[in-house]
């Protein structure tokens, strides 16, 4: 090959190489400058959302925010021809709305939906609404959607198409909103409870919250042990459903036809009744329970350990102090013998106790103050409700008087001997004829018993 020919081939090769390099550079430049596919968001404000409606096939569920209590949501749906509602877990609602509002949508130039799986309708506080339709199929980890936006007048303002991540679509369409239900049985704070009824094993007890504390209304009327009743309310308002039973079951299966317990909690303007049936599993760790409210009902299962401390025996809820009077309200103390005749009367005047027109001596003054502590402040270790015919012979009576000699409380007093020694018995007779007994062997109680024995046993001239 001649030198001339070789030079020509070198020139041709260089030219072709330069062209290739130029083309490659242009391609790289094009790849670097080509914009990525833009994404967009579903334009709504989670904080301004007031309803969320889900429609799949013929099933429709509506999630509504309470207009009087923002952040409180209720789920409404129909099943087996009946309307139902239940409180939603606020954190699940917030999480779902935030997920939908921040989901990145890959736009599409045309409607990609071939088979409609379901739709969500979001309604805002200002009246605007957004309808999101989801396709039944997915591809490449994305599900086609169709979005329609309307203003407060119902006029369509935008319609666009795109694809959303499949895992987000699956959280809204295959799974019902009912999955967001709150586990709490009674959706009210402890402070809102005004009344409570509990029935179990053939016994029942009813309470009412008064300005002065809890009162037992049935089976007897007497002031209750506020601490014990508040603990009961706390246990009941913290009850949680283990599972929700959406399909109707036969009463023979649930045991609700012959319940083992019934609980009714009432607030100022609402009440709820929980009926507890038979066990729901082989191990007996769960029981069926039916909740009925003024707005709907639900069948659930409960863990039995939540119910272990419940009792309808009234003795457990009677106050451990015989009297609920304030010391300032007591203007006089009268002590009577077993014959009902007055043995001693002490009137309160300017911080002093007056007996028979003279200031009480230190012995009687201290004894009266100790008696009041035993009746009003000191808690008795034993409290019992006795039948009307229970034989207890009193040694005397104590009566507390208010302004203008108004009777406040009247108690019978007795002493009892046990293997552990003596103890003071304080009894209050009820209108039913039954008696409430408070028994104590504390030092102040025994000292009070000794003093009352001496005073009530005095002869009357």
Secondary structure, DSSP 8 states (H G I E B T S, - for coil): --HHHHHHHHHHHHHHHHHHHHHHHHHHHHHHHS----EE-----GGGEEEEEEEETTEEEEEEE-TTSTT-EEEEEEETTEEEEEEB-HHHHHHHHHHHHH--EEEESS---SSEEEEEEEEETTS-EEEEEEEEEEETTEEEEEEEEE-TTS-EEEEEEEEEEHHHHHHHTTS-GGGGB-SBSS-S-GGG--EEEEEETTEEEEEEEETTEEEEEESS-EEB-HHHHHHHHHHHHT-BEEEEE-S---HHHH-GGG-SEEEEEE-SS-EEEEEEEEESSTTSSEEEEEEEETTEEEEEEEEGGGSTT----GGGGB-SSS----GGG--EEEEEETTS-EEEEEEEETTEEEETTEE--HHHHHHHHHHHHHHHTS--SEEEEE-TT-----SEEEEEE-GGG-EEEEEEEEEEEETTEEEEEEEEE-TTS-EEEEEE-SHHHHHHHHHHHHHHT----
